[in-house]
Amino acid sequence: MSNKTENFDEFLNRKKSPLSKWIIVALICLFFVALIAVSADWVLGALIHTRKEVTVPDLIHKPVSQALDLLAKQNLAAKQAGVEFAKDVPPGSVLRQIPSAGSTVREGRIIRVWISQGDEMVFVPNTVGATLRDGQLAIRQAGLNVTKVENAYSLTYEKGVIISQNPKADSMVQKGTDVTLISSNGAPPASVVLVPNFKSKKLAQATLWASNHDINLIIKEDPYSVFPNGVIAEQSPRADSQVSPKSTVQVVVSRRATADDEKSYHLHYELPQGKKDSLVRISVEDITGTSDVMNETKQPGSKIDLEIPFTSYATVRVFVDGVLVREREVK
C-alpha cells in the first residue's frame, strides 16, 4: 500500500507544470504583502488616533512668520500650496488655507496655505504720438483702464493723436489703475495761442514769438549749461501750453563760458517712421563728465539738428526708447 501511495505522489509531481509552481509562489507573496499592509495600517491608525485633536488657527491675512508660530503652538505644520496676486492682502501674508480656521484635526496635520504677492504691478505703456484708438488698446492690453479722454489743440501733433497721458509712460502702477489720455484737436484757431517748443532753439526765435503775441518773456541764464552759448535749454510752461496776452513765459539760455580750445559737433539724426513717438536721449561724455543735451519725446520722422560743444574730445551717444542707436567719437 505504501508503495502505491509514493507512486501516486510522484505521478502528481510529474504532472505539475512550471506555470503552476509560479502561480503558487505569487499567491504566497500576495498573502504576505496583504498581511504587511494590514499590519502597517493598523499600526499607523493606532499612532494617529493616539494624537490629540486640536483646532486649526485662523491664518488669513497673517504674515508667514506669525502663521508658522500659530501652527507650532498647535503642533501643526504648514505647506505652501501656491502664490497669488491679491489687491487687499499685503505681500508675504496668507491668502487662503486648507483646512479652514476652526476645523478640528489631529496634531501633526499639514495645513496648506496660499501666499499673497500683493497688488500686481505693471508698466504704463507709452501712448504719446499714437492714435487714440491704438493708445486705448495698448492701455487695456497692459491691464489698465482708460477712464478719461480729454482734447486739446497742438502745434506738434495732428488731430486724433495722443498728446500726453497720466500716469506717465514707463511708470510702474497697480494693475487696474485709471489712465487719462489727452488727444490732439490739431492746430489751434487764431484766437488760441500755444507755446512752441523752444528747446535747442536760438533765443532770437523765442524773443520774436513773444513780441508777436504780446507775451512777457523772462530770460534766465545758465553758465554751466551743456548747450551751446545762446541756445535755450529749458522753458516753462512746456510746449503746446495755452497762454493769453500778457502771460509770462520763462526760458533758460545757455551762457557757458567758451574756452579757447572749445569745439562744436553738429549732430543730425532722423527718427524712423512709425505709429508713435519715441523718447530720444542724447548724451555727451568729455573730460568734464557725462551730461544729457536732449531728453524728450519726438514724433516719428522728426529731424534732430544740434550743435554740441566739447573740449579736446567727446563721445556723443543717441538713445531711442532706451536703446543705443548711434555712438560717435569726435575730436
Helices and strands as residue ranges (DSSP letters): H 2-15, H 18-49, E 53-55, H 64-73, E 77-84, E 94-98, E 104-106, E 110-116, E 121-123, H 132-141, E 145-152, E 162-166, E 172-174, E 178-184, E 193-194, H 203-212, E 216-222, E 232-236, E 242-243, E 248-254, E 262-270, E 278-286, E 289-298, E 303-311, E 314-320, E 323-330
